């Protein structure tokens, strides 16, 4: 049996720093929107920014960008289903 050696993917530290800074900016944006525009935009901002942040973490820090397209599609499907269920929960609470 021949063992195929897996080659590691080298991501420059600058990429990680840029993604981390983007995550900080998105977090600050979410905090700003939820405090200033609490009644109007907090839930839509939460439902938009949080999955985006999760996608960045999956893609860069968990090295999903080096995986096969099928696995990427499954992760995207799970995030979309999560957004739908959270949105349905909020709409149920809002209509009570």
Phi, psi and omega in degrees: 000131176265131177264124178274122180281128178283135177268134178283150177262128182258118177252129180297148179299329179301324178295317179295321179293318179297317179294319179298317178296321177297320177296321177296318178296317179295322177294317178297321177298316180296318178294317179298312182295321183287336178269321183276315183249050189305307186286329189271312191240002187294315181289313176299323178294318178298316181288343179263312188283322184296314176295328176296316177296318178297320178297320177297318179295315178299313188291316185261307187282334177258009173059035179291338183292346178262002181272173180288155181300329180298314179294321177299318179295321178295318178296318177298318178299317179296318179296320179295317179296320177299316179298318180297314181293320178294319178297319177294323177297314179295322180290328177293316179294323182291333183265010179275000000 
